[in-house]
Amino acid sequence: MSASLAGLKVFVRTFGCQMNESDSEHITGVLVQAGASRASGPEDADIVVVNTCAVRQKSEEKLYSYLGRLSRLKKKRPFILGLAGCVAQVRQAGLIEKLPFVDFVAGPDSTLDLPEIVGRAAEAPVVRTDFGRDWREIGAGATCRETPWSAFIPVMEGCDNFCAYCIVPFSRGREKFRPLPNILGEVRAAVEAGALELQILGQNVNSYRDPQSGIGFAGLLDAVTAAPGIEWVRFITSHPKNFGDDIIRAMAASPKVCPALHLPLQSGSTRVLERMNRGYTREDYLALVGRLKRSVPGLLLMTDVIVGFPGETEEDFEATCTLLREVGFSGIFSFRYSPRPLSAGAAIADDVPLEVKRRRLIALQSLQKTIQTEIYRSFVGQDLRILGTGPSPKGAGRFSGRTSGNLVVNFDASSDPSGRFVTVRITGSGPYSLHGALHKGADSDIIHRP
């Protein structure tokens, strides 16, 4: 199979979350393992794979806009164009009908089949969107990591919750779990390759259950943090109703677990949460936050919020705003509700007018900006240990990194600190990042492995 892709160049474009980024590393790795090499862009690629996201209507709109550009490019120089991921899984053969310039459609469970799919797509369009209930192991050997010092480690996929707004059970399937020995094997391989940070991934990581031993997510955290050579461990995404006290204990027990947590809220109104089928109340969420903050000093929380879910009143929206003030999130991902196909919400009248959704979203984001500004300002004057991630988008020879609490820091340094830990003196802040300079004598804090 590898000979069939020899001499071909592949480019993968990713839309969506960290799970999609991890999937793209696998897509690239599987095709490279089959003989292809990496292209710098679609302009010089023989195979272009677009890894898609279906979680919001806006993400699909961005996808179709990008595909329009690829269509024009393909008329100038032919290449094999494939769609992978969540939109591919949901829309299936309809994508070929709508976009006849697309050569193949492959769902998230089809990554290992891509060399065969690409070979067949050179002759006729291919659609492969079967779901299996067992984990298909890809592993470190077929993973092209974008940043060698930070490794995505997927541990589960899919979701059994069927929240009313959510397409994930249909785009990713029901929950399935990766065997713990496979996870630990990839952790060891990542460490040997120079990883300092692990990001444990899943649509609902804290529902993890090892299919062989029954060990849950707390036990997984214990096992991963025991691996020598790893400095930081993060995980995403957690469902509040599955966040047991055993997971809080595992977080508190290891200094390797970063004091940062993404804990989706969606709404601060119990009435709306019930309509969303979230499985917890406002009071449940606040009680969980209280237990987390008492157990994990300095914990910074991020969250997701949807405004304008069907039936949301001004009182419901205000309940969300008051919860944001009470918790003090260091960041939020906020969205206007848009019905997603196959979800229960698609059958409910979308009765909140668009202009009301827009107004509420602007108000929510304005409130969160004020909250974040105060949180970021509280770090001015401190020396923070950060992991360098590359040149800063601010330019002027500056660099960027992230704290263990997942805050962005832009700072001055005389040499590129990417992939190293350094100490930065924080001298300023804004609502979205911190600013500073490499602390004098900080070289003693650098950890670096080739």
CORMO-V97327 format. One record per pair of residues at least 12 apart in sequence whose C-alpha atoms are under 7 Angstrom apart, sorted by the first residue. I is the first residue (numbers start at 0). J is the second residue. If there is no record, write none. Layout:
I_J ; I_J
//
This chain:
0_33 ; 0_114 ; 1_32 ; 1_33 ; 1_34 ; 2_34 ; 3_118 ; 4_33 ; 4_34 ; 4_35 ; 5_34 ; 5_35 ; 6_35 ; 7_35 ; 7_36 ; 7_45 ; 8_35 ; 8_36 ; 8_37 ; 8_38 ; 8_44 ; 8_45 ; 8_46 ; 9_35 ; 9_36 ; 9_37 ; 9_38 ; 9_44 ; 9_45 ; 9_46 ; 9_47 ; 10_37 ; 10_38 ; 10_39 ; 10_40 ; 10_41 ; 10_44 ; 10_46 ; 10_47 ; 10_48 ; 11_23 ; 11_27 ; 11_47 ; 11_48 ; 11_49 ; 12_48 ; 12_49 ; 12_50 ; 13_49 ; 13_50 ; 13_51 ; 14_50 ; 14_51 ; 14_52 ; 15_51 ; 15_52 ; 18_200 ; 18_201 ; 19_50 ; 21_151 ; 23_50 ; 24_142 ; 24_143 ; 24_144 ; 25_141 ; 25_142 ; 25_143 ; 26_110 ; 27_143 ; 28_141 ; 28_142 ; 28_143 ; 29_111 ; 29_141 ; 30_113 ; 30_114 ; 32_141 ; 33_114 ; 45_78 ; 45_79 ; 46_78 ; 46_79 ; 46_80 ; 47_79 ; 47_80 ; 47_81 ; 48_80 ; 48_81 ; 48_82 ; 48_83 ; 49_81 ; 49_82 ; 49_83 ; 50_82 ; 50_83 ; 50_84 ; 51_82 ; 51_83 ; 51_84 ; 51_85 ; 51_86 ; 51_87 ; 52_84 ; 52_85 ; 52_86 ; 53_85 ; 53_86 ; 54_166 ; 55_337 ; 56_337 ; 70_100 ; 79_102 ; 79_121 ; 80_101 ; 80_102 ; 80_103 ; 81_101 ; 81_102 ; 81_103 ; 81_104 ; 82_103 ; 82_104 ; 82_105 ; 83_104 ; 83_105 ; 83_106 ; 83_107 ; 84_105 ; 84_106 ; 84_107 ; 85_106 ; 85_107 ; 85_170 ; 85_171 ; 87_104 ; 87_105 ; 87_106 ; 88_105 ; 88_106 ; 88_128 ; 88_170 ; 89_169 ; 89_170 ; 91_104 ; 91_126 ; 91_128 ; 92_126 ; 102_120 ; 102_124 ; 102_125 ; 103_120 ; 103_124 ; 103_125 ; 103_126 ; 104_125 ; 104_126 ; 104_127 ; 105_126 ; 105_127 ; 105_128 ; 106_127 ; 106_128 ; 107_171 ; 108_129 ; 108_130 ; 109_127 ; 109_128 ; 130_172 ; 132_175 ; 133_175 ; 134_175 ; 134_176 ; 134_177 ; 138_185 ; 139_185 ; 139_188 ; 147_192 ; 147_193 ; 147_194 ; 148_193 ; 148_194 ; 148_195 ; 148_196 ; 148_418 ; 149_194 ; 149_195 ; 149_196 ; 149_197 ; 150_189 ; 150_194 ; 150_196 ; 150_197 ; 150_198 ; 151_197 ; 151_198 ; 151_199 ; 151_200 ; 152_197 ; 152_198 ; 152_199 ; 152_200 ; 153_199 ; 153_200 ; 153_201 ; 154_176 ; 154_177 ; 154_182 ; 154_199 ; 154_200 ; 154_201 ; 155_174 ; 155_175 ; 155_176 ; 155_177 ; 155_201 ; 155_204 ; 155_207 ; 156_171 ; 156_174 ; 156_175 ; 156_176 ; 156_201 ; 156_202 ; 157_171 ; 157_172 ; 157_173 ; 157_174 ; 157_175 ; 157_202 ; 158_172 ; 158_173 ; 158_174 ; 158_202 ; 158_203 ; 159_173 ; 159_174 ; 162_275 ; 162_276 ; 162_277 ; 163_275 ; 163_276 ; 163_342 ; 163_343 ; 163_344 ; 164_275 ; 164_338 ; 164_339 ; 164_342 ; 164_343 ; 164_344 ; 165_339 ; 165_342 ; 166_339 ; 166_340 ; 166_341 ; 166_342 ; 176_207 ; 176_208 ; 176_209 ; 176_210 ; 177_209 ; 178_209 ; 178_210 ; 178_211 ; 179_209 ; 183_223 ; 190_228 ; 190_229 ; 193_448 ; 193_449 ; 195_229 ; 195_230 ; 195_231 ; 196_229 ; 196_230 ; 196_231 ; 196_232 ; 197_231 ; 197_232 ; 197_233 ; 198_232 ; 198_233 ; 198_234 ; 199_233 ; 199_234 ; 199_235 ; 200_234 ; 200_235 ; 200_236 ; 201_235 ; 201_236 ; 202_236 ; 203_236 ; 203_237 ; 203_238 ; 204_235 ; 204_236 ; 204_237 ; 205_237 ; 205_238 ; 205_241 ; 205_242 ; 206_241 ; 216_246 ; 217_245 ; 217_246 ; 217_249 ; 220_249 ; 221_249 ; 224_253 ; 224_255 ; 230_255 ; 231_255 ; 231_256 ; 231_257 ; 232_255 ; 232_256 ; 232_257 ; 233_256 ; 233_257 ; 235_261 ; 236_261 ; 236_262 ; 237_261 ; 237_262 ; 238_262 ; 238_263 ; 239_262 ; 239_284 ; 240_278 ; 240_279 ; 247_291 ; 251_294 ; 251_295 ; 257_403 ; 257_404 ; 258_295 ; 258_297 ; 258_298 ; 258_299 ; 258_403 ; 258_404 ; 259_298 ; 259_299 ; 259_300 ; 259_403 ; 259_404 ; 259_405 ; 260_299 ; 260_300 ; 260_301 ; 261_300 ; 261_301 ; 261_302 ; 262_300 ; 262_301 ; 262_302 ; 263_302 ; 263_303 ; 264_302 ; 264_303 ; 264_304 ; 265_303 ; 265_304 ; 265_305 ; 266_304 ; 266_305 ; 266_319 ; 267_281 ; 267_318 ; 267_319 ; 267_322 ; 268_281 ; 268_315 ; 268_318 ; 268_319 ; 269_281 ; 271_311 ; 299_328 ; 299_329 ; 299_404 ; 300_328 ; 300_329 ; 301_328 ; 301_329 ; 301_330 ; 301_331 ; 302_330 ; 302_331 ; 302_332 ; 303_331 ; 303_332 ; 303_333 ; 304_332 ; 304_333 ; 304_334 ; 305_333 ; 305_334 ; 305_335 ; 305_336 ; 306_334 ; 306_335 ; 306_336 ; 306_356 ; 306_359 ; 306_360 ; 307_335 ; 307_336 ; 307_351 ; 307_356 ; 308_336 ; 309_348 ; 309_349 ; 309_350 ; 309_351 ; 310_350 ; 310_351 ; 320_363 ; 327_370 ; 329_371 ; 329_374 ; 330_371 ; 334_360 ; 335_356 ; 335_360 ; 368_430 ; 371_430 ; 372_429 ; 372_430 ; 375_428 ; 375_429 ; 375_430 ; 375_433 ; 376_428 ; 378_425 ; 379_425 ; 379_426 ; 379_427 ; 379_428 ; 380_424 ; 380_425 ; 380_426 ; 381_424 ; 381_425 ; 382_422 ; 382_423 ; 382_424 ; 382_425 ; 383_402 ; 383_422 ; 383_423 ; 383_424 ; 384_402 ; 384_420 ; 384_421 ; 384_422 ; 384_423 ; 385_400 ; 385_401 ; 385_402 ; 385_403 ; 385_420 ; 385_421 ; 385_422 ; 386_400 ; 386_401 ; 386_402 ; 386_418 ; 386_419 ; 386_420 ; 386_421 ; 387_399 ; 387_400 ; 387_401 ; 387_416 ; 387_417 ; 387_418 ; 387_419 ; 387_420 ; 388_400 ; 388_417 ; 388_418 ; 389_417 ; 391_409 ; 397_409 ; 397_410 ; 397_411 ; 397_412 ; 398_410 ; 398_411 ; 406_432 ; 407_432 ; 407_433 ; 408_432 ; 408_433 ; 408_434 ; 409_433 ; 409_434 ; 409_435 ; 410_434 ; 410_435 ; 410_436 ; 410_437 ; 411_435 ; 411_436 ; 411_437 ; 412_436 ; 412_437 ; 418_447 ; 419_445 ; 419_446 ; 419_447 ; 420_444 ; 420_445 ; 420_446 ; 421_441 ; 421_442 ; 421_444 ; 421_445 ; 422_437 ; 422_438 ; 422_441 ; 422_444 ; 423_435 ; 423_436 ; 423_437 ; 423_438 ; 424_436 ; 424_437 ; 424_438
//
